[in-house]
Amino acid sequence: MTQNEFRDWLSQPITKAFFAALDFKVEGLKEELAYQAGENPRLDGLKVGAIQALRDLKDVDWFEETQE
């Protein structure tokens, strides 16, 4: 994949929707933690882990990972 192809991929509506969905899910999990933290520590840990995993997906250097 070239850098131009990568930029094109980032500009596609489906790609934008995917990254927006990641943001939406992270915000939802943070909201749940804000209201329910401490009620179930195991579930809290799972939510924190999910938030980190979603952020990792968003923050990865995608072009570097896909260079030919």
Secondary structure by P-SEA (a helix, b strand, c coil): ccaaaaaaaaacaaaaaaaaaaaaaaaaaaaaaaccccccaaaaaaaaaaaaaaaaaaaccccccccc
